Amino acid sequence: MVTELPTNEVVVDLDDGGRWTSLVLGGREWLWAGPGLISGSREELSTYVDVGGLDECFPTVRGVPDHGGLWNQPWGSLDEDEDWDAVQYGDAVLLRRFNGGEPPAELDETGAIWVDYRLVAPAGYRFVWAAHALLDCSAGSKLDIPAGTESRLYLNSTRAASLATAEPHRAAKEPRSWVAGQWPAPGGVDLSVYGPTDGSAVGAVLIDCPTTSVVDGPLALDFSLSCPGQPVSTALWRNLGGFPAEAPYRSLGVEPMLGRVFGLAEAGPGDAAVVPESGELTWRLVVSARSV
């Protein structure tokens, strides 16, 4: 079943992990369609397949299960309130509603959607969540992020892996899959431009970064995530023909995130979101377009 929400300018596929398959704002499509690796629902799969759009990654992004445990689960709705999409993972229930409740204080004339989330889970439940958005942007598009933003560059990506050799003492002091640095070039890798194909594939997490903009030609796409009291970051995935090794393609992931790491298993103090004593946590994601 595919549910279309025309007033919100977004299309979601509840059968395929609740994936956003289209996002039209400012008169253009923003979501990238994958390289045709599979068609239809991924419900029967156990290994993640990149089909594009936006996947809801929960309770982790990388690690086990890879890209979380929702991408191969069909979503439904609550009997008492059909405005909310719902999916269960273990003893947690994640709910999502498009353009409900009070709208954001300021909306640009070129269009916006806002998405409210509710997580019902035991108090103390730790998780990482990301709106894993893969964008259809042209080469030369720029990421507009405050200079100096603390960033974690992941070493298990094509070009960044060389940093472990170039800086062995740093790697020895930081026995993790990432090295710390500052935007726009953590670890010496400039991430600010979605450039031409160069065979690289780089991942990063921008710490305590609740807002991000992608500028592509005359338009910008803005992401803003709000969840008071929780770690709010932005994850990036910039694939310039470096992944996968056997059939590389290009993709740009901009992923508003609760947490400070890709993998829940490597989350240190403050790196994961935590469900409060009430057993419920809420957050809001606003995606908007504007002229530049």
C-alpha positions as CSV (number, residue, x, y, z in Angstrom):
1,M,0.0,0.0,0.0
2,V,1.3,3.4,-1.0
3,T,-0.1,6.4,0.9
4,E,0.1,9.8,-0.7
5,L,-0.1,13.0,1.3
6,P,-0.6,15.7,-1.3
7,T,-1.0,18.6,1.1
8,N,2.3,17.8,2.6
9,E,4.1,17.3,-0.7
10,V,5.5,14.0,0.4
11,V,4.8,10.3,-0.6
12,V,5.4,7.5,1.8
13,D,5.3,3.7,1.3
14,L,4.0,2.1,4.5
15,D,4.7,-1.4,3.2
16,D,8.3,-0.7,2.5
17,G,9.6,0.4,5.9
18,G,7.5,3.6,6.0
19,R,10.0,5.0,3.5
20,W,9.6,8.4,2.1
21,T,9.7,7.9,-1.7
22,S,9.1,11.5,-2.8
23,L,9.6,14.9,-1.4
24,V,8.6,17.9,-3.6
25,L,9.3,21.3,-2.2
26,G,9.9,24.5,-4.0
27,G,8.6,23.0,-7.2
28,R,11.2,20.2,-7.5
29,E,11.9,16.6,-6.3
30,W,14.6,16.4,-3.6
31,L,14.8,12.6,-2.9
32,W,17.2,10.5,-4.9
33,A,16.0,7.2,-6.4
34,G,18.4,4.3,-5.9
35,P,20.2,2.5,-8.7
36,G,17.5,-0.1,-9.3
37,L,18.9,-2.7,-7.0
38,I,15.4,-4.0,-6.1
39,S,11.8,-3.1,-6.7
40,G,8.9,-3.4,-4.3
41,S,8.9,-4.1,-0.5
42,R,12.1,-5.2,1.3
43,E,10.1,-7.0,3.9
44,E,11.6,-10.4,3.2
45,L,15.2,-9.2,3.2
46,S,17.7,-9.5,6.0
47,T,20.5,-7.4,4.5
48,Y,19.9,-3.7,3.8
49,V,19.4,-2.6,0.2
50,D,19.9,1.0,-0.7
51,V,16.8,2.0,-2.7
52,G,16.9,5.8,-2.2
53,G,14.3,8.0,-0.6
54,L,14.3,8.5,3.1
55,D,14.5,5.5,5.5
56,E,13.7,5.8,9.3
57,C,16.8,4.3,10.9
58,F,16.1,3.0,14.5
59,P,17.5,2.0,17.0
60,T,20.8,2.4,15.3
61,V,22.1,3.5,11.9
62,R,25.2,1.3,11.5
63,G,25.9,-1.9,13.3
64,V,23.3,-4.5,14.1
65,P,20.9,-4.4,12.6
66,D,22.4,-2.4,9.7
67,H,20.4,0.8,9.0
68,G,18.2,-0.1,12.0
69,G,15.4,-2.6,12.2
70,L,12.5,-0.7,10.5
71,W,13.4,-0.6,6.8
72,N,12.1,-4.1,6.3
73,Q,9.1,-3.8,8.6
74,P,5.6,-2.7,7.3
75,W,4.0,0.3,9.1
76,G,0.4,0.6,10.1
77,S,-1.7,3.1,12.1
78,L,-3.2,3.4,15.5
79,D,-6.9,2.4,15.8
80,E,-7.6,5.4,18.0
81,D,-5.8,7.9,15.8
82,E,-5.2,7.1,12.1
83,D,-3.2,10.4,11.7
84,W,-0.2,8.6,13.1
85,D,1.8,5.9,11.3
86,A,3.1,3.3,13.7
87,V,5.7,0.5,13.8
88,Q,6.9,-1.7,16.6
89,Y,10.5,-2.8,17.1
90,G,10.9,-5.1,20.1
91,D,9.4,-3.4,23.2
92,A,9.4,0.1,21.5
93,V,6.7,1.6,19.3
94,L,7.6,4.5,17.0
95,L,4.8,6.8,15.7
96,R,5.0,9.4,13.0
97,R,2.6,12.2,11.9
98,F,3.0,14.5,8.9
99,N,1.9,18.2,9.2
100,G,-0.2,17.7,12.3
101,G,-0.4,19.8,15.4
102,E,0.8,23.4,15.5
103,P,2.8,24.4,12.4
104,P,6.3,25.8,12.8
105,A,6.5,29.5,13.7
106,E,7.9,30.5,10.3
107,L,7.2,28.8,6.9
108,D,8.9,29.9,3.7
109,E,6.6,30.4,0.7
110,T,8.4,27.8,-1.3
111,G,7.1,25.0,0.9
112,A,7.7,23.0,4.0
113,I,6.6,19.9,5.8
114,W,6.9,19.1,9.5
115,V,6.9,15.6,11.0
116,D,6.2,14.8,14.6
117,Y,7.5,11.6,16.2
118,R,6.5,9.8,19.4
119,L,8.5,6.9,20.8
120,V,6.9,4.8,23.5
121,A,9.4,2.5,25.2
122,P,10.6,1.5,28.7
123,A,12.2,4.3,30.7
124,G,16.0,4.4,30.1
125,Y,15.7,2.8,26.6
126,R,18.8,4.0,24.6
127,F,18.7,4.4,20.8
128,V,20.0,6.3,17.8
129,W,17.5,7.5,15.2
130,A,18.1,9.2,11.9
131,A,16.0,10.4,9.0
132,H,18.2,8.8,6.4
133,A,17.5,11.1,3.5
134,L,19.3,10.5,0.2
135,L,19.1,13.6,-1.9
136,D,18.9,14.2,-5.7
137,C,21.5,17.0,-6.0
138,S,23.8,18.1,-8.8
139,A,27.6,18.0,-8.6
140,G,28.7,21.2,-7.0
141,S,25.9,21.4,-4.5
142,K,27.1,22.8,-1.2
143,L,26.4,22.0,2.5
144,D,25.8,25.1,4.5
145,I,26.8,24.3,8.1
146,P,28.3,26.6,10.8
147,A,32.1,26.6,10.5
148,G,33.8,25.0,13.5
149,T,31.0,22.5,14.2
150,E,32.4,19.5,16.0
151,S,32.4,16.6,13.6
152,R,33.3,12.9,13.7
153,L,34.8,11.6,10.4
154,Y,34.3,7.8,10.0
155,L,37.5,5.9,9.1
156,N,35.7,3.0,7.5
157,S,35.1,5.0,4.3
158,T,37.3,5.0,1.2
159,R,39.3,8.2,1.4
160,A,39.2,8.7,5.2
161,A,40.7,5.3,5.9
162,S,44.1,6.7,4.9
163,L,44.0,9.0,7.9
164,A,44.7,6.0,10.2
165,T,48.0,5.5,8.4
166,A,48.8,9.2,8.2
167,E,48.1,9.8,11.9
168,P,49.0,6.6,13.7
169,H,49.4,8.1,17.1
170,R,46.0,9.7,16.8
171,A,44.5,6.4,15.8
172,A,46.1,4.7,18.7
173,K,44.7,7.2,21.2
174,E,41.2,7.0,19.6
175,P,40.4,3.2,19.1
176,R,37.1,4.0,17.5
177,S,35.8,4.0,13.9
178,W,36.0,7.8,13.7
179,V,38.3,10.7,14.3
180,A,37.3,14.1,15.7
181,G,37.6,17.4,13.9
182,Q,35.8,20.5,12.9
183,W,33.6,21.5,9.9
184,P,34.2,21.9,7.0
185,A,37.2,19.6,7.0
186,P,37.4,17.1,9.9
187,G,40.5,15.0,9.6
188,G,41.6,17.1,6.6
189,V,38.7,15.9,4.4
190,D,36.6,18.8,3.0
191,L,33.0,17.7,3.2
192,S,31.3,21.0,2.3
193,V,30.8,20.3,-1.5
194,Y,29.1,17.4,-3.3
195,G,31.8,17.4,-5.9
196,P,32.5,15.4,-9.1
197,T,33.1,11.6,-9.0
198,D,36.5,10.9,-7.4
199,G,36.1,7.3,-6.0
200,S,35.5,8.4,-2.4
201,A,32.8,7.5,0.1
202,V,32.8,9.3,3.4
203,G,30.6,9.3,6.5
204,A,30.5,11.9,9.3
205,V,28.4,13.0,12.2
206,L,28.1,16.7,13.0
207,I,27.7,17.0,16.7
208,D,25.0,19.1,18.3
209,C,24.0,20.4,14.9
210,P,20.2,20.6,14.7
211,T,20.0,22.6,11.4
212,T,21.5,21.9,8.1
213,S,21.1,23.4,4.6
214,V,21.9,22.0,1.2
215,V,22.2,24.6,-1.6
216,D,21.6,23.2,-5.1
217,G,21.4,25.9,-7.8
218,P,18.7,28.5,-7.0
219,L,17.1,26.6,-4.1
220,A,18.2,25.5,-0.6
221,L,16.7,22.6,1.3
222,D,16.7,23.2,5.1
223,F,16.5,20.5,7.8
224,S,15.7,21.4,11.4
225,L,15.4,18.9,14.2
226,S,14.1,19.6,17.8
227,C,14.2,17.3,20.8
228,P,15.0,19.2,24.0
229,G,17.2,17.4,26.4
230,Q,18.5,14.9,23.9
231,P,21.6,14.8,21.7
232,V,20.6,16.3,18.3
233,S,23.1,16.0,15.4
234,T,23.3,15.6,11.6
235,A,24.8,12.6,9.9
236,L,26.3,12.9,6.4
237,W,27.0,10.3,3.7
238,R,28.9,11.6,0.7
239,N,29.4,8.9,-1.9
240,L,31.3,10.1,-5.0
241,G,31.5,6.8,-6.8
242,G,33.3,5.0,-4.0
243,F,30.6,2.6,-2.8
244,P,29.9,-0.2,-3.3
245,A,33.2,-1.5,-4.6
246,E,31.6,-3.9,-7.2
247,A,29.2,-1.3,-8.7
248,P,29.8,2.2,-7.3
249,Y,27.3,5.0,-7.8
250,R,26.8,8.5,-6.4
251,S,24.6,9.5,-3.5
252,L,24.3,12.3,-0.9
253,G,22.9,11.5,2.5
254,V,21.8,14.3,4.9
255,E,20.4,12.7,8.0
256,P,18.9,14.6,10.9
257,M,19.8,12.5,13.9
258,L,19.1,11.8,17.6
259,G,22.5,10.7,18.9
260,R,26.2,11.5,18.2
261,V,27.4,8.3,16.6
262,F,26.3,6.0,13.7
263,G,26.3,2.9,15.8
264,L,24.5,2.4,19.1
265,A,27.1,-0.1,20.2
266,E,29.8,2.5,20.2
267,A,27.8,5.2,22.0
268,G,29.6,6.7,24.9
269,P,28.0,8.9,27.6
270,G,25.7,11.4,26.0
271,D,26.0,9.8,22.5
272,A,22.6,8.1,22.5
273,A,19.1,9.4,23.0
274,V,17.4,8.0,26.2
275,V,13.6,7.6,26.9
276,P,12.7,9.5,30.1
277,E,10.8,8.2,33.1
278,S,7.5,8.9,31.5
279,G,8.2,6.1,28.9
280,E,7.5,8.5,26.0
281,L,9.8,10.8,24.0
282,T,8.7,13.2,21.3
283,W,10.6,15.2,18.6
284,R,9.9,17.2,15.5
285,L,11.6,17.4,12.1
286,V,11.0,20.4,9.8
287,V,12.1,20.2,6.1
288,S,11.7,23.3,4.0
289,A,12.8,24.8,0.8
290,R,13.7,28.4,0.0
291,S,15.2,30.5,-2.8
292,V,18.8,31.6,-2.5
